[in-house]
Amino acid sequence: MRLHANNMFHRDVRVFSAATVFVDGASELAAAGLRYEYKRDSLSESARSVSVPLRHLVARTLTVRLEFDARWIMISEIQFSSGKSLHQTLISVSFVGA
């Protein structure tokens, strides 16, 4: 999974510090959550694409929890890369405040 995120730290916007992915109907490991930590970049304010490895998991639903590293997180795109699918894919994104 790739998330395109902004890193304008002078405006209190940073790439998330960590992402935890929960997959419904997957193995015990996936149900417990896959955690990816992003190393803070305090040099470049350019937006970037951050790849979060999903370890080839297959699921109908997944939940991604992003942890703040500043006051704001700005995500402009979410992409999934996978092989052939036998079923139609529907992506629904919702945001939940803390």
C-alpha positions in Angstrom: 0.0 0.0 0.0 1.3 3.5 -0.9 0.2 6.7 0.8 1.1 10.0 -0.7 1.8 12.3 2.2 2.9 15.9 2.8 5.8 16.9 5.0 5.5 20.7 5.4 6.9 20.6 9.0 7.3 24.4 9.1 3.5 24.5 9.0 3.1 21.7 11.6 2.4 19.0 8.9 4.4 15.8 8.9 4.2 12.4 7.4 2.6 10.0 10.0 5.0 8.5 12.5 3.5 5.0 12.3 0.8 3.0 10.4 -0.9 0.0 11.9 -2.9 -2.2 9.4 -5.7 -4.4 10.7 -7.1 -7.0 8.2 -10.5 -8.6 8.8 -10.7 -12.3 8.1 -6.9 -12.9 7.8 -4.4 -14.8 9.8 -3.8 -14.3 13.5 -0.7 -12.1 12.8 -2.7 -9.8 10.5 -5.7 -9.7 12.9 -3.3 -8.5 15.6 -2.1 -5.7 13.3 0.9 -5.1 11.1 2.9 -2.1 12.3 5.1 0.1 10.1 7.2 2.9 11.5 8.2 5.9 9.4 11.5 7.6 10.1 11.0 11.4 10.6 12.5 13.6 7.8 13.3 17.1 9.1 15.3 18.1 6.0 12.9 18.0 3.0 9.4 19.5 3.1 8.5 17.9 -0.2 5.5 15.5 -0.4 6.4 11.8 -0.8 5.0 8.4 -1.5 5.4 6.1 1.6 5.2 2.3 1.0 3.6 0.3 3.7 4.3 -3.4 3.2 1.2 -5.6 3.6 3.1 -8.9 3.3 0.9 -10.2 0.5 -2.2 -10.4 2.7 -5.6 -10.9 1.1 -8.7 -9.5 2.6 -12.0 -7.8 1.8 -11.6 -5.1 4.5 -8.6 -3.5 6.1 -8.3 -0.7 8.6 -5.3 1.6 8.7 -4.5 3.6 11.8 -2.1 6.5 11.2 -0.3 8.0 14.2 0.4 11.8 14.2 3.9 13.1 14.3 2.7 16.8 14.2 -0.6 18.6 14.5 -1.7 17.7 10.9 -1.4 14.7 8.5 -2.1 15.4 4.8 -2.8 12.4 2.7 -3.7 12.9 -1.0 -3.6 9.4 -2.5 -3.9 5.8 -1.3 -2.8 3.1 -3.8 -2.8 -0.7 -3.6 -0.6 -2.9 -5.8 -1.6 -6.5 -6.2 -1.8 -9.3 -8.7 -5.0 -10.5 -10.5 -8.2 -10.4 -8.6 -11.2 -12.7 -9.2 -13.6 -10.2 -7.6 -14.4 -6.6 -8.1 -12.7 -4.2 -5.7 -14.3 -1.4 -3.9 -12.3 1.0 -1.9 -14.0 3.0 0.8 -12.0 5.5 2.9 -13.3 7.0 6.1 -11.5 9.2 8.6 -12.1 9.0 12.4 -11.0 11.8 14.7 -9.2 11.1 18.0 
